[in-house]
Amino acid sequence: MSESSVPSMMYSLQLNEFGPPSNLKYVEVKSPQLCSPYQVIVKVIAAGVNPVEYKIRSGKFPLVNVLLKFPAVLGTDFSGVIFAKGNNVTEFEIGDEVFGKIKNIYSGLGTYAQFVLVNVKNDAILKKPASITHQEAAGIGMAGLAAWSGLISYGDLKIDEEAKKLQQKVIIIGASGGVGTFAVQIAKNINNAHVTAICSGKNAELVIKLGADRVIDYTKEDFGEVLKEERESFDLVFDCIGGDEYYTKSISLLRIKGNFITSVGPNAYGSDTGTVDVMKVIAVTLGRKLFGVRNYKFISDLAVRDLPKFVTYMEKRQIATVIGHEFDLKDGVKAHEMSESHRVVGKIILNCPN
Ligand SMILES: NC(=O)c1ccc[n+]([C@@H]2O[C@H](COP(=O)([O-])OP(=O)(O)OC[C@H]3O[C@@H](n4cnc5c(N)ncnc54)[C@H](OP(=O)(O)O)[C@@H]3O)[C@@H](O)[C@H]2O)c1
């Protein structure tokens, strides 16, 4: 194994029990050590914050009580520099700037830390292009891949040359958040779609700038009413908010065999998820899948294999990370309060100390 100077101790945001954001403690802990020849140790420069992490922190996420062991460090998305590598790692060298996403959201060995272990076979890790900052790269993992998966892998939207002639019609619900801001850009710049974005008025200008053709302010207008003349004309609804209301109102807008793709599912974004809710969600999801005349798909598997392709569009600036909020790692509590507020614009990024 080759190691440069990974210090024995590092700062991290540690969680010792489920609860409010203030349960995240900025403390010194032992740095990770290589324990497989396929691992690298990345010095994290920036980490992305995703809503799943506050859901896990609160203890109200499926299986979290069984799978997460304390003390735990949360976080899946990272960008940084390789400090050490196992003997079987051939595709990276010490000093390479890399970014990616840890696969296991329950590992408790997450990216809210100065150093993180990454398995080059199981986790997503790529060399970071010089044209993308560490903060932009740290924002890609979960949100960028959810947007790509929702529109392209699950949503069957065409890309590039194939897409140009089609002008597919897309609705993006929750267009101003982490997933939504990526989704608007993918739909417009890669699919050449006609994009209807749903977000509040204060974020309309941003979403139009990202490529939306029109914005419906959900705080003032009922989008089902606004779009009633366009029934059965949309190819895809991409829902980043969840709940029944958006589903019910969208379904008649889709053409027969159109796709309703959700990153959240029938439980509204922000609601608690107990065991009973999980059973209800499974039953509702199956019912919609089996008996609907439109396709209903819940994103359960992110298209990690398409990350290299995603990055080529970022290098061409056809997709960019919208960074709405930056915090130092020591202010992780504030980052989680922000995430839980549901008022995030684009991505929340944590900057790690040198
Ligand atoms: N299945 C998966 O693999 C997967 C992957 C990634 C994310 N997700 C889930 O997808 C959801 C979205 O993630 P995210 O990172 O985009 O979250 P986020 O960044 O926290 O989303 C915040 C945005 O949601 C908007 N919003 C809140 N309530 C709304 C409503 N009723 N209608 C329309 N917009 C509303 C807010 O806009 P306003 O302030 O304008 O209201 C805000 O800009 C989360 O629940 C996340 O856990 C799932």
The ligand as an SDF file (V2000), in Angstrom:
LIG
                    3D

 48 52  0  0  0  0  0  0  0  0999 V2000
  -34.3840    8.4350   -5.1530 N   0  0  0  0  0  0  0  0  0  0  0  0
  -33.1530    8.9030   -5.1410 C   0  0  0  0  0  0  0  0  0  0  0  0
  -32.1690    8.2010   -5.4320 O   0  0  0  0  0  0  0  0  0  0  0  0
  -32.9400   10.3540   -4.7900 C   0  0  0  0  0  0  0  0  0  0  0  0
  -31.7340   11.0020   -5.1340 C   0  0  0  0  0  0  0  0  0  0  0  0
  -31.6160   12.3670   -4.8470 C   0  0  0  0  0  0  0  0  0  0  0  0
  -32.6460   13.0370   -4.1720 C   0  0  0  0  0  0  0  0  0  0  0  0
  -33.7540   12.3490   -3.8090 N   0  0  0  0  0  0  0  0  0  0  0  0
  -34.8620   13.0460   -3.1070 C   0  0  0  0  0  0  0  0  0  0  0  0
  -35.4070   14.0090   -4.0070 O   0  0  0  0  0  0  0  0  0  0  0  0
  -35.9180   15.1220   -3.2580 C   0  0  0  0  0  0  0  0  0  0  0  0
  -35.3640   16.4090   -3.8380 C   0  0  0  0  0  0  0  0  0  0  0  0
  -33.9680   16.4670   -3.5780 O   0  0  0  0  0  0  0  0  0  0  0  0
  -33.2100   17.8440   -3.7150 P   0  0  0  0  0  0  0  0  0  0  0  0
  -31.7840   17.5930   -3.4250 O   0  0  0  0  0  0  0  0  0  0  0  0
  -33.5860   18.5050   -4.9950 O   0  0  0  0  0  0  0  0  0  0  0  0
  -33.8920   18.6540   -2.5040 O   0  0  0  0  0  0  0  0  0  0  0  0
  -33.7110   20.1740   -2.1340 P   0  0  0  0  0  0  0  0  0  0  0  0
  -32.5470   20.7520   -2.8350 O   0  0  0  0  0  0  0  0  0  0  0  0
  -33.7420   20.2680   -0.6570 O   0  0  0  0  0  0  0  0  0  0  0  0
  -35.0640   20.8370   -2.7190 O   0  0  0  0  0  0  0  0  0  0  0  0
  -35.3790   22.1150   -2.2870 C   0  0  0  0  0  0  0  0  0  0  0  0
  -36.3250   22.7840   -3.2810 C   0  0  0  0  0  0  0  0  0  0  0  0
  -37.6290   22.2120   -3.1760 O   0  0  0  0  0  0  0  0  0  0  0  0
  -38.5540   23.2360   -3.5440 C   0  0  0  0  0  0  0  0  0  0  0  0
  -39.8670   22.9510   -3.0140 N   0  0  0  0  0  0  0  0  0  0  0  0
  -40.1970   22.7280   -1.7040 C   0  0  0  0  0  0  0  0  0  0  0  0
  -41.5170   22.4660   -1.6200 N   0  0  0  0  0  0  0  0  0  0  0  0
  -42.0290   22.5240   -2.8850 C   0  0  0  0  0  0  0  0  0  0  0  0
  -43.3220   22.3280   -3.4630 C   0  0  0  0  0  0  0  0  0  0  0  0
  -44.3920   22.0240   -2.7100 N   0  0  0  0  0  0  0  0  0  0  0  0
  -43.4590   22.4330   -4.8130 N   0  0  0  0  0  0  0  0  0  0  0  0
  -42.4010   22.7430   -5.5960 C   0  0  0  0  0  0  0  0  0  0  0  0
  -41.1580   22.9440   -5.1290 N   0  0  0  0  0  0  0  0  0  0  0  0
  -40.9720   22.8450   -3.7860 C   0  0  0  0  0  0  0  0  0  0  0  0
  -37.9540   24.4870   -2.9390 C   0  0  0  0  0  0  0  0  0  0  0  0
  -38.3390   25.5760   -3.7350 O   0  0  0  0  0  0  0  0  0  0  0  0
  -39.1680   26.8090   -3.1110 P   0  0  0  0  0  0  0  0  0  0  0  0
  -38.3260   27.3550   -1.9870 O   0  0  0  0  0  0  0  0  0  0  0  0
  -39.2900   27.6900   -4.2830 O   0  0  0  0  0  0  0  0  0  0  0  0
  -40.4540   26.2250   -2.6130 O   0  0  0  0  0  0  0  0  0  0  0  0
  -36.4470   24.2550   -2.9920 C   0  0  0  0  0  0  0  0  0  0  0  0
  -35.7980   24.9970   -4.0210 O   0  0  0  0  0  0  0  0  0  0  0  0
  -35.5270   14.8620   -1.7830 C   0  0  0  0  0  0  0  0  0  0  0  0
  -36.6340   14.3210   -1.0920 O   0  0  0  0  0  0  0  0  0  0  0  0
  -34.4080   13.8360   -1.8960 C   0  0  0  0  0  0  0  0  0  0  0  0
  -34.2700   13.0270   -0.7440 O   0  0  0  0  0  0  0  0  0  0  0  0
  -33.9200   11.0380   -4.0870 C   0  0  0  0  0  0  0  0  0  0  0  0
  1  2  1  0
  2  3  2  0
  2  4  1  0
  4  5  1  0
  4 48  2  0
  5  6  2  0
  6  7  1  0
  7  8  2  0
  8  9  1  0
  8 48  1  0
  9 10  1  0
  9 46  1  0
 10 11  1  0
 11 12  1  0
 11 44  1  0
 12 13  1  0
 13 14  1  0
 14 15  2  0
 14 16  1  0
 14 17  1  0
 17 18  1  0
 18 19  2  0
 18 20  1  0
 18 21  1  0
 21 22  1  0
 22 23  1  0
 23 24  1  0
 23 42  1  0
 24 25  1  0
 25 26  1  0
 25 36  1  0
 26 27  1  0
 26 35  1  0
 27 28  2  0
 28 29  1  0
 29 30  1  0
 29 35  2  0
 30 31  1  0
 30 32  2  0
 32 33  1  0
 33 34  2  0
 34 35  1  0
 36 37  1  0
 36 42  1  0
 37 38  1  0
 38 39  2  0
 38 40  1  0
 38 41  1  0
 42 43  1  0
 44 45  1  0
 44 46  1  0
 46 47  1  0
M  CHG  2   8   1  16  -1
M  END
$$$$
